[in-house]
Amino acid sequence: MTSASTQEITGRVFNVVLIKPTHYDDQGYPIQWLRSAIPSNTLACIYGLAQDAAQRKILGPDVELRLHTFDETNTRILPKEIAATVREAGGDGVVCLVGVQSNQFPRALDLARMVRVEGLQVGIGGFHVSGCLAMLPELPPEIREAQALGVSLFAGESENHRFDGFLLDAFAHKLQPLYNYLDDLPSLEGEPLPILPRARVRRTMGKLSSLDFGRGCPYQCSFCTIINVQGRKSRFRNADDLERILRENQAQGVNRFFITDDNFARNAQWEQLFDRIIKLREEEGMFFGFTIQVDTLCHKIPNFIEKATRAGANRVFIGLENINPDNLIEAKKRQNKITEYRVMLQKWRDHGAHTAAGYILGFPADTKESILRDVEIIKRELPLDILEFFFLTPLPGSEDHQRSLAKGVWMDPDLNKYDLNHRVTHHPKMSDIEWEDAYRDAWTAYYTDDHMKTVLRRSAVHGLRSMKSLKSKLLMFHLMIKYEGVHPLEGGALRLKFRRDRRPGMKLENPLVFYPRYALKTLRNALGYWLTIRKFDRFMREAIEAPDRLTYADIAVAPQNAEEFEDMALYQATSGGGAALARKKRDEAIRKGAHKPADVAAPAAE
């Protein structure tokens, strides 16, 4: 309860503390860095909405809505200090734990518990809350526990003045137990735009910020939560919104962005957006660099790749997921055609963009042997730069999770492990140890020294600038895998650990043990980093000085030809590759107006 004197002050200042939580590592310490790798788009979106609410004075003409923004991946969160800050600024406010994914929910709940002890109001939103409400028949125990603590839950999206309503309720100390907007997806046009304060951006590697220009996805992948939270009908911002946010970021010295749209190629306004960026670049001399996410059929959209790279899309993340068509069909990812992978990747490469792909391990047909075979096929036959491996994970909010829960399938009760980097269920063919070994071995097999040399040699034909950029990304992945033991997307520069921040329920370590071990580990990693950086510099020199630098070729970068379909393991050794090839031949025959050849086998049923 607040005193009368404090209540008088809260008529002037109301504090809104926005926190994007991290999650715990296997030893129970929050994963934090001096500089983190990936900015939080949800934090950017909510900050943009809160900033707009503050400017409009929604709490009244005499009330200052004061914002405090933190990303726990690069900032230590101390609830007592947050509470002290709020008291010094007037004593009243609300703490919002935003963008909380399933693996972050245990940490978010621990923070909420500490904040509630300090007497502050707390709200939690994000994919875990939204996914559970969208797909489960009843609330799971961890969400009921949050409600028992007096935490307000927010499901769905916050635009269309919904966050205004939450803030007004918090100001009146009348937060509702649940705000559920899942059945009413808002339009994004003209809405306040995502932006991160300059101080937050400076704490990411490369001073990278985050944007979204569209939400939702038309596909039906069974492992995906996006379609059940953001819907299958895509919604978009317009070109005027885009220009406003780019100019606003440019004004604070930010021009590199991670675009979080699940599939930018399905944005109905992609051409207008790219044209506007191209105009800013070519007519006003503004520079922007983007990482975008696309599907494996984006190259079939006329001018898409050409305009994307001209606008500044220098890195592309592709949902490759697997090279076995049977696995893709099992996951309802029928839009992925392995017969299109090579030409798609080569087209991005020809336009100077680096390609990264997600690859899921643990489909029902997988074995340890088939996984490692497929990694070698990818290395040899696909011109891919970066490969990111993930466990097939029944994430709360996905069809896979809903189906497994209904069937009583065992799933690990510790949500902290649902980061796609841990096994959380059993596999029908592999033992737990085999599956985990296959995951670790896949990383090791792809990021060998020989393959890193090959990837750099393939990039050398595009010039030194392209190679430097790619080398830094390959180096980051190599270091995180080998020395830090975290998924590279959770990585950063200089790992931070704080003894007293260990996960509740785990023993607080003796300072005489904790600090020497932490210091020794940091020094050992620093030495490993230095040796690895020198090694990668040598790889760069060798690629640059190679006599055939500009003419280098191998199977992966060779132009596609008809013979390869009969020769390459991508089509002949994979599960379902033959049927995929038959479908390709059938489709080509139909397009040519010919009857299906008698010697082409009927395609497998989809």
C-alpha positions in Angstrom: 0.0 0.0 0.0 1.1 3.5 -0.7 1.0 6.4 1.8 -0.9 9.6 1.3 2.2 11.6 0.7 3.4 9.1 -1.9 0.0 9.2 -3.6 0.4 12.9 -4.0 3.7 12.4 -5.8 2.3 9.6 -8.1 0.0 12.2 -9.6 3.1 13.5 -11.3 5.2 10.5 -12.1 4.2 6.9 -13.0 7.1 4.5 -13.8 6.8 1.8 -16.5 9.7 -0.7 -16.3 10.0 -2.8 -19.4 12.2 -6.0 -19.0 12.9 -8.6 -21.6 14.1 -11.6 -19.4 16.7 -14.1 -20.3 16.8 -17.7 -19.2 19.1 -19.9 -17.1 22.1 -21.9 -18.3 22.6 -25.5 -17.3 24.3 -24.4 -14.1 21.4 -22.2 -13.1 22.9 -18.8 -14.0 21.1 -16.2 -16.2 22.6 -16.2 -19.7 24.0 -12.6 -19.9 26.8 -10.8 -21.8 28.5 -7.5 -21.9 27.2 -7.3 -25.4 24.4 -9.6 -26.6 23.9 -10.8 -30.2 20.1 -10.5 -31.0 17.9 -7.5 -29.9 14.4 -8.1 -28.7 11.7 -7.0 -31.1 9.0 -7.3 -28.5 10.9 -4.9 -26.3 11.2 -2.5 -29.3 7.4 -2.8 -30.0 6.3 -2.3 -26.4 8.8 0.6 -25.9 7.4 2.3 -29.1 3.8 1.9 -27.8 4.8 3.2 -24.3 6.7 6.1 -25.7 3.6 7.0 -27.8 1.4 6.7 -24.7 3.7 9.0 -22.8 3.7 11.6 -25.5 -0.1 11.6 -25.7 -0.3 12.0 -21.9 -2.8 9.2 -21.5 -2.5 9.3 -17.7 -3.4 13.0 -17.6 -1.9 16.3 -18.5 0.0 16.6 -15.2 1.3 13.0 -15.1 4.7 12.0 -16.5 4.9 8.5 -17.7 8.5 7.6 -17.2 10.0 4.7 -19.1 12.8 2.4 -18.0 13.9 -0.3 -20.5 16.1 -3.3 -19.9 17.2 -6.4 -21.9 18.4 -9.0 -19.4 20.6 -10.7 -22.0 23.0 -7.7 -21.6 22.0 -6.1 -18.3 21.8 -7.5 -14.8 18.3 -7.1 -13.3 18.2 -6.3 -9.5 14.6 -6.0 -8.4 15.5 -4.1 -5.2 17.3 -1.5 -7.2 14.4 -1.2 -9.6 12.1 -0.7 -6.7 14.4 1.9 -5.3 14.4 3.7 -8.6 10.6 3.7 -8.7 10.4 5.1 -5.1 12.9 7.8 -5.8 10.8 8.8 -8.9 7.5 8.9 -7.0 6.9 5.5 -5.6 4.4 4.1 -8.1 4.7 2.1 -11.2 4.4 -1.2 -13.0 7.0 -3.8 -14.1 6.3 -5.4 -17.5 8.1 -8.6 -18.4 7.7 -8.6 -22.1 8.1 -11.1 -25.0 8.5 -14.0 -22.5 9.1 -17.2 -24.4 8.6 -20.7 -22.8 12.2 -21.1 -21.9 12.2 -17.7 -20.3 9.1 -18.1 -18.2 10.8 -19.7 -15.2 13.2 -16.7 -15.0 10.3 -14.3 -15.6 8.4 -15.9 -12.8 11.4 -15.6 -10.4 11.8 -12.0 -11.3 8.1 -11.4 -10.8 8.2 -13.0 -7.4 11.0 -10.7 -6.3 9.4 -7.6 -7.7 6.1 -8.4 -6.0 8.0 -8.7 -2.7 9.0 -5.1 -3.3 5.4 -4.1 -3.6 5.3 -3.3 -7.3 2.7 -4.3 -9.8 3.8 -6.9 -12.4 2.5 -8.0 -15.8 3.8 -10.8 -18.0 3.2 -11.2 -21.7 4.7 -13.0 -24.7 4.5 -16.2 -26.6 4.3 -18.6 -23.7 1.2 -17.0 -22.1 -0.4 -16.4 -25.6 0.5 -19.9 -26.9 -0.9 -21.7 -23.8 -4.1 -19.7 -23.9 -4.5 -20.3 -27.6 -3.8 -24.1 -27.6 -4.4 -25.6 -24.2 -7.8 -26.6 -22.6 -6.7 -25.2 -19.3 -4.0 -23.0 -17.8 -0.8 -24.8 -17.0 0.6 -24.8 -13.4 3.2 -22.1 -14.0 0.7 -19.6 -15.3 -1.7 -20.3 -12.4 1.3 -19.8 -10.1 1.9 -16.4 -11.7 -1.8 -15.4 -11.2 -1.6 -16.6 -7.5 1.3 -14.1 -7.1 -1.0 -11.3 -8.3 0.7 -11.0 -11.7 -1.4 -9.7 -14.5 -1.1 -11.8 -17.7 -1.3 -10.3 -21.2 -2.2 -12.5 -24.2 -2.2 -11.3 -27.8 -0.8 -8.1 -29.3 -0.7 -4.7 -27.7 -1.5 -2.3 -30.6 -4.8 -0.5 -31.1 -4.5 1.2 -27.7 -4.6 -2.0 -25.8 -1.4 -1.2 -24.0 -3.0 2.2 -23.1 -5.8 0.2 -21.3 -3.2 -1.8 -19.4 -1.3 1.3 -18.3 -4.5 3.1 -17.2 -5.5 0.1 -15.1 -2.0 -0.1 -13.6 -2.1 3.7 -12.8 -5.4 3.1 -11.0 -4.1 0.0 -9.3 -6.8 -2.1 -10.9 -4.9 -4.5 -13.1 -7.0 -7.3 -14.4 -5.8 -10.9 -13.9 -5.8 -11.5 -17.6 -5.9 -9.3 -20.8 -6.8 -11.7 -23.6 -6.8 -10.3 -27.2 -5.9 -13.5 -29.0 -9.2 -13.4 -31.0 -8.8 -9.9 -32.2 -5.6 -9.4 -34.2 -5.0 -5.6 -34.8 -4.0 -3.9 -38.0 -0.4 -2.6 -37.9 -0.7 0.3 -40.4 -0.2 3.7 -38.7 0.5 2.1 -35.3 3.3 3.4 -33.1 6.5 1.8 -34.5 9.1 -0.5 -32.8 12.2 1.3 -31.6 14.9 0.7 -29.0 16.5 3.5 -27.1 20.1 4.2 -28.2 21.4 3.1 -24.9 19.8 -0.4 -25.4 21.1 -0.7 -29.0 24.6 0.1 -27.9 24.5 -3.0 -25.7 24.1 -5.3 -28.7 26.9 -6.5 -30.9 27.3 -4.4 -34.0 24.8 -1.8 -32.6 21.9 -3.9 -34.1 18.2 -3.0 -33.6 15.0 -4.9 -34.4 11.9 -4.2 -36.5 8.8 -6.0 -37.7 6.9 -5.0 -40.8 4.4 -7.8 -40.7 3.0 -10.6 -38.5 1.4 -13.9 -39.1 2.2 -16.7 -41.5 0.0 -18.5 -44.1 1.7 -21.9 -43.6 0.8 -24.7 -41.2 4.0 -26.1 -39.8 3.1 -28.2 -36.8 6.2 -27.2 -34.7 5.4 -23.5 -35.1 3.8 -21.3 -32.5 3.5 -18.1 -34.6 0.5 -19.3 -36.6 -1.4 -19.9 -33.4 -0.5 -16.6 -31.7 -0.2 -14.1 -34.5 -2.5 -15.9 -36.9 -2.3 -17.3 -40.4 -3.6 -14.1 -42.0 -0.7 -11.8 -42.4 -0.9 -8.1 -41.4 1.6 -5.4 -42.5 2.9 -2.0 -41.9 3.1 0.3 -44.9 6.0 2.1 -46.6 5.3 5.4 -44.8 5.6 3.5 -41.4 8.9 2.1 -42.7 10.3 5.4 -43.7 9.4 7.0 -40.3 11.1 4.3 -38.3 14.2 4.3 -40.5 14.6 8.0 -40.2 14.0 7.9 -36.4 16.7 5.3 -36.0 19.0 7.0 -38.4 18.7 10.1 -36.2 20.1 8.2 -33.2 22.8 6.6 -35.3 21.2 3.2 -35.8 21.1 1.7 -39.3 21.4 -2.1 -38.9 18.3 -4.1 -38.2 17.1 -7.6 -37.7 13.7 -7.9 -39.3 11.7 -10.4 -37.3 8.8 -11.0 -39.8 8.5 -14.8 -39.9 8.5 -14.7 -43.7 9.2 -11.4 -45.4 8.6 -13.0 -48.8 4.9 -13.3 -48.0 4.5 -9.7 -47.1 2.1 -8.4 -49.7 3.8 -5.0 -49.6 7.4 -6.2 -49.9 8.0 -4.3 -53.2 6.7 -1.0 -51.9 8.8 -1.4 -48.8 12.0 -2.3 -50.7 11.4 0.5 -53.2 11.1 3.0 -50.4 14.4 1.8 -48.8 16.1 1.9 -52.2 14.9 5.4 -52.7 16.4 6.5 -49.3 19.7 4.8 -50.1 20.1 5.9 -53.7 18.6 9.4 -53.6 19.5 10.5 -50.0 22.7 8.5 -49.5 21.3 6.8 -46.3 22.8 3.4 -45.5 20.8 0.5 -44.0 21.7 -3.1 -43.5 19.1 -5.8 -42.9 18.8 -9.4 -41.9 15.5 -10.8 -43.2 13.7 -14.2 -42.9 12.2 -15.8 -46.0 10.9 -19.1 -47.2 12.5 -21.5 -49.7 10.4 -20.4 -52.6 11.2 -16.7 -52.4 13.4 -16.8 -55.5 10.3 -17.6 -57.6 8.9 -14.1 -56.8 9.9 -11.8 -59.7 12.5 -9.2 -58.6 12.2 -10.2 -54.9 15.9 -11.1 -54.4 17.1 -8.3 -56.7 15.3 -5.6 -54.8 15.9 -7.1 -51.3 19.7 -7.0 -51.8 19.6 -3.6 -53.5 17.7 -2.3 -50.4 20.4 -3.7 -48.1 19.4 -7.2 -47.2 22.9 -8.6 -46.8 22.0 -11.6 -44.6 19.1 -13.9 -45.2 17.7 -16.5 -42.8 15.9 -19.3 -44.5 13.6 -21.9 -42.9 15.2 -24.8 -44.6 14.4 -27.1 -41.6 15.4 -30.4 -43.3 16.6 -32.0 -46.6 14.4 -35.1 -46.2 11.0 -34.5 -47.9 9.4 -37.2 -45.8 10.3 -35.2 -42.7 9.0 -32.0 -44.2 5.7 -33.5 -45.0 5.4 -35.0 -41.5 5.8 -31.4 -40.1 3.3 -30.0 -42.6 6.0 -28.0 -44.2 5.0 -29.0 -47.7 6.0 -25.6 -49.1 9.7 -26.6 -48.8 10.9 -28.3 -52.0 14.4 -29.8 -51.9 14.5 -29.6 -55.7 14.5 -25.8 -55.3 17.1 -25.4 -52.5 20.2 -25.2 -54.7 18.8 -22.6 -57.2 17.4 -20.5 -54.4 20.6 -20.4 -52.4 22.7 -19.8 -55.5 20.5 -16.8 -56.5 21.0 -15.2 -53.0 24.7 -15.9 -53.3 24.9 -14.4 -56.8 23.4 -11.2 -55.4 26.0 -11.0 -52.6 23.8 -12.0 -49.6 25.0 -14.4 -47.0 22.6 -17.3 -46.3 21.8 -18.8 -42.9 19.4 -21.7 -42.4 17.6 -23.3 -39.5 17.8 -27.1 -39.5 15.7 -29.3 -37.2 17.0 -32.5 -35.8 14.7 -35.2 -34.4 11.9 -35.8 -36.9 10.4 -39.3 -36.5 12.4 -40.8 -39.4 15.8 -39.4 -38.2 18.6 -41.5 -36.9 22.0 -40.4 -35.7 23.5 -41.8 -38.9 21.0 -40.1 -41.2 21.5 -36.8 -39.5 25.2 -36.8 -39.9 24.9 -38.1 -43.5 22.6 -35.1 -44.2 25.0 -32.6 -42.7 27.7 -33.9 -45.1 25.3 -33.7 -48.1 24.6 -30.0 -47.2 28.2 -29.2 -46.9 29.1 -30.7 -50.2 26.0 -29.9 -52.3 24.3 -26.7 -51.0 26.0 -23.3 -51.2 24.9 -22.4 -47.7 27.0 -20.2 -45.4 25.7 -20.7 -41.9 23.7 -23.6 -40.5 21.8 -23.4 -37.2 20.7 -26.6 -35.6 17.7 -27.1 -33.3 16.1 -30.0 -31.5 12.6 -30.7 -32.7 10.8 -29.3 -29.7 7.0 -29.4 -28.8 6.8 -25.7 -27.9 3.8 -24.7 -25.9 1.5 -23.0 -28.4 2.4 -25.4 -31.2 0.3 -28.2 -32.7 3.0 -30.6 -31.8 2.8 -29.7 -28.1 -1.0 -29.8 -28.1 -1.0 -33.2 -29.7 1.7 -34.6 -27.4 -0.1 -33.3 -24.3 -3.4 -34.9 -25.5 -1.7 -38.3 -26.0 0.1 -38.2 -22.7 3.5 -38.1 -24.3 6.3 -37.4 -21.8 7.7 -33.8 -22.1 10.3 -32.4 -19.7 8.5 -30.4 -17.0 11.3 -27.8 -16.8 10.3 -25.0 -19.2 13.8 -23.5 -19.0 14.9 -26.3 -21.4 12.5 -25.3 -24.1 15.1 -23.2 -25.9 15.5 -25.6 -28.9 19.0 -26.4 -27.6 17.9 -29.1 -25.2 16.1 -32.4 -25.7 12.7 -32.3 -23.9 11.0 -35.4 -25.1 11.9 -38.9 -26.3 12.5 -40.0 -29.9 10.9 -43.1 -31.5 14.1 -44.4 -33.1 17.0 -42.8 -31.2 17.8 -43.2 -27.5 18.1 -40.0 -25.5 21.8 -40.2 -25.6 21.9 -40.9 -29.3 19.7 -37.9 -30.0 21.8 -35.6 -27.9 25.0 -36.9 -29.4 23.6 -36.3 -32.9 22.8 -32.7 -32.0 26.3 -32.0 -30.7 28.0 -34.0 -33.5 26.0 -32.1 -36.1 27.5 -28.7 -34.9 31.0 -30.2 -34.9 30.5 -31.8 -38.3 29.4 -28.6 -40.0 31.8 -26.1 -38.3 35.1 -28.0 -39.2 38.1 -26.0 -40.2 38.0 -27.5 -43.7 34.4 -26.5 -44.2 35.0 -23.0 -42.9 37.8 -22.6 -45.4 35.4 -23.8 -48.2 32.7 -21.4 -47.1 35.1 -18.5 -47.2 36.5 -19.6 -50.6 33.0 -19.6 -52.0 32.5 -16.1 -50.6 35.8 -14.8 -52.0 34.5 -14.2 -55.5 32.2 -11.4 -54.1 35.1 -9.4 -52.7 36.9 -8.6 -49.4 34.0 -6.8 -47.8 31.7 -9.8 -48.2 34.3 -12.1 -46.8 35.0 -10.0 -43.7 31.3 -9.9 -42.9 30.9 -13.6 -43.3 34.1 -14.4 -41.4 32.8 -12.5 -38.3 29.5 -14.5 -38.4 31.3 -17.8 -38.8 33.7 -16.9 -36.0 30.8 -16.0 -33.7 29.1 -19.4 -34.3 32.4 -21.3 -33.9 33.3 -19.6 -30.6 29.8 -20.0 -29.0 29.7 -23.7 -29.8 33.2 -24.5 -28.8 33.8 -22.3 -25.8 30.6 -21.0 -24.3 28.3 -24.0 -24.6 25.2 -22.0 -25.7 23.3 -21.7 -28.9 25.0 -19.0 -31.1 21.7 -17.1 -31.2 21.9 -16.8 -27.4 25.5 -15.7 -27.6 27.4 -12.5 -27.1 30.7 -10.9 -26.1 32.1 -11.6 -22.6 29.9 -13.9 -20.6 28.7 -12.4 -17.3 27.8 -14.4 -14.2 26.7 -13.3 -10.8 26.9 -15.6 -7.9 23.7 -14.5 -6.1 21.6 -14.6 -9.3 21.6 -18.4 -9.4 18.3 -20.1 -10.0 16.2 -20.6 -6.9 16.4 -24.1 -5.6 20.0 -24.5 -6.7 22.7 -24.2 -4.0 24.4 -20.8 -3.7 28.1 -21.5 -4.4 30.9 -20.6 -2.1 32.6 -17.4 -3.3 36.0 -19.1 -2.9 34.8 -21.6 -5.5 32.7 -19.5 -7.7 34.9 -16.5 -8.4 38.2 -18.4 -9.1 36.4 -20.8 -11.4 34.6 -18.0 -13.3 37.9 -16.1 -13.7 39.8 -19.2 -14.9 37.0 -20.0 -17.4 37.0 -16.5 -18.7 40.8 -16.5 -19.2 40.8 -19.9 -20.8 38.0 -18.8 -23.2 39.9 -15.6 -24.0 42.9 -17.6 -24.9 40.8 -19.9 -27.0 39.1 -16.9 -28.7 42.5 -15.4 -29.6 43.8 -18.7 -31.1 40.6 -19.2 -33.1 40.6 -15.6 -34.4 44.2 -16.0 -35.5 43.2 -19.3 -37.3 40.3 -17.6 -39.0 42.5 -14.8 -40.1 44.8 -17.4 -41.7 41.8 -18.9 -43.5 41.0 -15.4 -44.8 44.5 -14.8 -46.1 44.6 -18.2 -47.8 41.3 -17.6 -49.6 42.3 -14.1 -50.7 45.7 -15.2 -51.9 44.4 -18.3 -53.8 45.3 -18.0 -57.5 41.8 -19.1 -58.4 40.0 -16.8 -56.0 37.7 -15.2 -58.6 37.1 -18.5 -60.4 36.8 -20.9 -57.5 34.0 -23.5 -58.0 32.8 -26.7 -56.4 29.7 -28.9 -56.6 27.6 -26.6 -54.4 28.2 -23.4 -56.4 28.1 -25.1 -59.9 25.2 -24.0 -62.0 22.2 -26.4 -61.7 21.8 -28.9 -64.6 19.5 -31.7 -65.4 22.1 -34.4 -64.7 22.6 -33.5 -61.1 19.1 -34.8 -60.2 20.3 -38.3 -61.0 23.7 -37.9 -59.4 23.4 -35.8 -56.3 22.9 -37.4 -52.8 20.5 -34.6 -52.0 18.0 -36.3 -54.3 19.1 -39.9 -54.2 20.1 -40.5 -50.6 17.5 -38.6 -48.6 14.3 -40.0 -47.3 11.6 -39.1 -49.9 14.1 -37.5 -52.3 13.1 -39.8 -55.1 9.4 -39.0 -54.7 10.2 -35.2 -54.6 12.1 -35.7 -57.9 9.1 -37.5 -59.4 6.8 -34.6 -58.3 9.2 -32.1 -60.0 9.2 -34.1 -63.2 5.4 -34.3 -63.1 5.0 -30.6 -62.5 7.4 -29.8 -65.4 5.5 -32.0 -67.7 2.2 -30.4 -66.8 3.6 -26.9 -67.4 4.8 -28.0 -70.8 1.4 -29.3 -71.6 2.6 -32.9 -71.9 1.2 -36.1 -70.5 3.0 -37.6 -67.6 5.8 -39.9 -68.9 5.1 -43.6 -68.4 8.4 -44.2 -66.7 7.9 -41.5 -64.0 6.6 -43.1 -60.9 3.5 -41.6 -59.3 4.4 -39.2 -56.5 3.9 -40.2 -52.9 0.7 -39.0 -51.4 1.0 -35.8 -49.5 
